[in-house]
Amino acid sequence: MLLAGQNKYSKKTVEETTQYWLDLGINHIMIKKAGDIQLIDSKSRLIEADFRKLGSLQEKYGVKVHIHPYNFIINNIFLTPALKEAHSTLERFLIDLDTNIQKYDLYPLITVHAAKYSDPNYQFWVDEKTALKNSIDFFQSLDLKSRLAIETMHEPDANPGHSLLGYKAEHFPKLIGDKNYGICIDVGHTKMAEEPIEALLALPYPIFSVHLHGNDGSRDQHLLPTKDNVGDFNRVIEALRRCEGPIVLELGNHSCSKNEVKDCINFWTKAVCSSAEEPRFTLTA
């Protein structure tokens, strides 16, 4: 089981964040645009210095990092596959991202949102049928060397005004087709979707990553995950056991002590490892 931390919601630098997770025995970090890592500059170019920093960080601390890009705007266009006019820019962005992942030997996984089709903060809206058609066209034309994981989503407007594809299992065969993509099961999102997590687990695609966090059902709170706040606990355990890549503790900006996070890590490690079956993974964190 490859447990991972993340750099978002922290006021620390990426190096300080890495040291924080290492103190908890975790040697993998999911990188989002946050703090001293912005990934794109004011002229909409990838910041190679950020990737150089991440490569050096891996060497210095013996960790691995992977990238979770989302909510980028380039040339006044929100980078979502739902918008046809964003396709060429988004493809170039992901190809450049993939190139830097290979160049600096980062963990070869890019986790993306299927497609956001409404967002009040960025003032755009696309009807769901058009968003799905445009997204199918985009993902079927994309060709990357890194693994691509498409993230599962909450019900439309579960976070008011924010609607994304990926809240139904039926979206994924259309988006993935015969590509070698996988899925990222976001536990907080599946709890806020009407369709049960079993439908996602029945899909014939590998689980490249899991985002592990909890909520009370009212909104996507990114709480410290417990047996009681992740939805269907047994199915979540199944997802964790089947995961082929990083299981990210995607914790929000909450006042959790390091001991509470450590207890959380111990709980989930024991829960996943307590199967009567032979474990299908090696514990690395």
N, C-alpha and C positions, 0 to 999 in steps of 0.2 A: 504494500500500500504506500503510494507516494503522496505524503501529505505536503501541502504547500500553504504559504502565507500570501499576502498581497501588500502592495505599497500604497493603495488608496486609503483615504480617511485618516491618514497619519500625518502629523506635522513634522515627522522626521524626514531626513534625507533618505534616499534609497539605500545608502550604505548603513545608516543607523537602523533602518527598517530591517535590513538583512541581518544585522547583529542581534536585533530583537528576536527574530524568528529562530536564528541559530541557537540562542540561549534556551529556546523551547524544544530544541532537537529537530527543527525543521530546516531542510537545506534546499528548498525550492521556493521561488517567489513568482507570483503572477504580477506582471507589470502593466499598469494602466497609466494613462496620462495624468500625472499628479506630481506636485512638489517640484523637485529638481529634474524630473524626467517628463518632458513635454512631447517628445517624439516628432512633432512638426513645428516649424518656425513660423514667423509672421508672414513669410512669403510662400507659405504652403509647401515647403520642402521638408523632407525628412531630415531630422537633425542627426547627422552621422555621429557627432560627438556623444550623443546619448547612448547610441549602440556601442560605441567604443568603451564608454563608461561601464555599461552592463557586461561587456566581454571581460573587461579588467576585473570587475567585481566577482565574476565567476571564478576567475583564476586565483584571486586573492583569498577568497573564502571557501573555495571548493563547493560552490552552490551551482544551481542551474536556474535560469529564468525563462519564462515564456511570455508572450505578448497577448494582451486582450484589448484590441483597439475598438473603440465605439464612440459615437457622438463627436465626430470630427466635421468641421466645416472648411472646405477648400474653395477658394474663388466664389465665396457666397453661396455655395451649394452644400447642403447637408448630405453627407456621404451615406446614403442608404440605397440598397438595391431596389427599393420601392419606386425611386425616381429614375426614369429612363435617362434624363439629362445628367445624372450623377455617375452613370456606368463607366464611362471612359476614365474619368478622374479616379474613381474608386478602384478600378482595376489597376491603374498605374500605381496608386498608393499601396495596394496589397502586394504587387510585384516588387516594388522597391523595399517594402517591409520584409518580404521573403528573402530578397537578396542580402539584406543586412543581417538577417537571422543566420543565413548560411555563412556569411563573411566573418561574423564574430562568434560563431559556434554556439549560438543560443539554442535552447531547447526547441526543436522543430515543431511547434504547435502554435497555430493562430486560432483563437476563439472569437467568433463573430456573432453578432445578433443577426437573425435571419433577415429581417427588414423592419425598420420602424416606419409606420405609415401615418402617424399623427403625433405632433408634439407642440404644445402651446408655447413652450419657451422659444422654439425656432420657427413658429408660425407657418407650419405646413400641414397639409392633410391630403391623403390619397385614398380613394376607396379601396377596400380590402381585395376585391377581385383584380383590380388593376395592379395593386401592389404585389400580389402573388404572381401574376403573369410576368411582370417586369423582373421579379426576383428569380423566377425559374430561368428566364433568359440569361440573367447575369451569372448565376452559379453554374449553369451548364457550360458557359463559355470560359470560365476561369480555370487557369492551370498554374498550380503552385507546387513547389518542392516540399514545403512544410505540410504537416497534417493540418487539415481545416476542420474545426469543430463548430457546428451550428448550435447555438444555445436555445434551450427550451424557454418558453416565456409564460408570463401570467396572462390571465384573461384580459381582453382589451378594456382599457380604462380602469383596470384594477388600481393602478396609480393614475388618478384622474387626468385624462387628456393624453396619456401615453399609451399608444396601441402598437403592438408588434406582432408579426407572424411568429409561428412556433408555439402557439398555445394549444394546438391540436396535433396529434400524432400524424394525421393525414397530410399535413403540410410537408413533412420531411421526405417522403418518397418523391414528391413532385420537385422539391428543391434539389435533392441529392441525385435522383435518377440513377445512372450507372457509374457515377463518380465515386472515388474512394474516400469520400468525406465520412466523418463520424458525427456524433452528437455530443453536446455538453449538457448534462442534466443539471439544471439549477433547482435545488431543493426548495428554496424560498419561492421560486416562481411556480413550481408544480403544486405547491400548497394553495396558491391563489388562482389555479386554473380549475375549471369545472370538470374537465376530463381527468380521470384517475391516472396516476403515474404508471399503472400497469400497461396502459396503451403505449406509452413510450418505451417501456421495457420489452414490449413485444415486437418492436421494430427490428428489422434485420441489419442493423448498423452497429458498429462498435461504439462504445462509450469512451471517447478520448479524454474526457475530463468531467468532474462533478464540482459544482459550486455548493458548498455546504454551509448553510446558515438558516436561521429560523425567523418566524414572525407570528403575530397573533391573528393573522388573517385579514387585518384591516388595511395593511399596506406592506410594501416591500421594505421591511425594517432592518434587515441584515443583523439580526440578533445572534448572540452566541447560541449555537445549535444545541438543543436538548432533545431527549426522547419525546417530549410533549409538544414541541413547537415546530417540528419539521413535516407534519402531515402523517402519511402512512409510514410509520417507523420501519416495519418489516420490509416494505418495498424499497425504502431508502437504503437499508442495509444491503439489499440485493444489488442496487445500482452501484454502491461503493465496492462491493466484491467484484463486480464485472468491469469496473473502470480500468482502462488500460494506461491511464496517464495520471496527471496531478489531481488530487482531491483538495480543492482550495477552501481554506477557512476564510470565507468572504465576509469578514466582520465589518460592520459599519462603525461610525464614530460614536461608540458607546464607552462608558467608563468601566471597562472590565479590567480587573487586576491581572497581572501576569499569572498568579496562582490559579485564578478562575479559568484562564485560557489553558493552562497546563492540565487542570482537571478535565476540561472539555476534550483535550487531545487524548488523554488517557481513557476517558469513557468511550469515545468512538473507536479507538484502537482495539480495546477489549471487545466491544460490541461486534466489530467486523471479524475479529479473530476467534470468536466463540462458536463458530459454526461446527457442527459435527462432521462436515465435509472436510477433506484435505484442503488447506488454504491454497488459492490459486495465484498468490502474489508473494513477494518478498517485502517485508517491512523495512523501509529505508529511512524512516524519519521517526 
